[in-house]
């Protein structure tokens, strides 16, 4: 059934407003992160934050610990407060005394925005015979978020050297099977292309959200090449996994 013209226009307007709102939220997040980065861009303020990572301190204590004049302590604390990096609390003992406390939630945003509510991660490469298989196995060890792998032109079998390096690192390989992207990927998956060819082969509307340009070890076909691919994938996954949270974490637990 064809929608009336006024209904189509209304839906388009709603979609546009949702897109604009999402962009505004992202822009506000970047502005906030930039403000935090700027506040941390001074060595003295970074020293204050490092000190408060260990525990709370009075301004006078910070001055003594960092050998910093009182006026400079006050200035740097003001900048850190404006960036929401620290807060002051009144002492429950001597009410004339205040303590400065770090706000770890603000400090955490300087890394990267989190990828929340991800139902599954899918690693994709061309043949699904080495890099994507290794990445999925490493991910399964590092994260509770479900994982799968697939290929744009899957091979008949997993590369023997990929199996070898995986077993050397204690990864589970018994269930490794090659699979076609269309048979695996769903619209709400976080798709990570671990090779350039797969990333460029997929149509724009299906282009992976994340692209890692990991060299293909198969042409070289040495243990060292596959070990290098493993190391690069492991390093990238170690950086990404803490930023990804599962939809399962958002669901309320049933009461027993």
C-alpha positions, 0 to 999 in steps of 0.5 A: 500500500502506498503511503499518502504524500503528506504521510511520507513527508512526515516520516521523512521529517521524523527520520531527519530530526532523529538523525540531527538529534543523534549528530547533536549528541555526538557533537556535544560528546566530542566537545566535552571530550575536547574540554577534558583533553584541554584540561589534561594538557598541562603537566601540572594538572596532569600531576594533580590527576595522577595524585588523585588517582591514588586517593583524595587530598586537600588543596594544601596537601596537593600543594605540598606533595607537588611542591606547587604554590597555593595560587597555582593549585587553586588555578589548576583545580578551577580548570579541572573542576570546570571540566568535571574532572574533580569535585570538592567535598566538605570534611565530615570532621573539620568542616572548614576543610575540603578534599578534592576527589577525582571523577573517574567517569569523566576521565574515562571519556577521554579514551573513546566513545563506548560502543554500547548495546552490541548484540554480536561482533562479526569479523569479516575477511575475504576467505574466512580462512585465517584473519577473521577466524583468529580474530573471532577466537581471540575476541571470545577469550577477551569479551563476553559479547558473542562473536562470529566470523565470515568471508566475502568469498569463503574458502573451502577450509581454514588455513592450516597455519591459522589453526597452528598459530591458534593452537599455539596460543591456546585458542579453541579451533574445533568449531572453525568452519568457513561461512559466507557473509550473507549467511552470517551477518545481521543488520544489528551486528557490529561488523569488523572487516579485518582486511582491505579487500573484504571492506572494499568488496562489500556494498556501501549499505553493508560496509562494515562499521569498523575496518582494520587493515591487517596484512593477509599472511596467506601469500607469504605463507610462513609461521612468522606471517601468521604470528604477526597477524595474530599479534596485530589482531590481539592488540587491536582487540585488547583496545576495542573489547573494553569499549564494547558492551553487550545488549545482554548487560542492558536487560534486567535480570530476572528475580529468582 
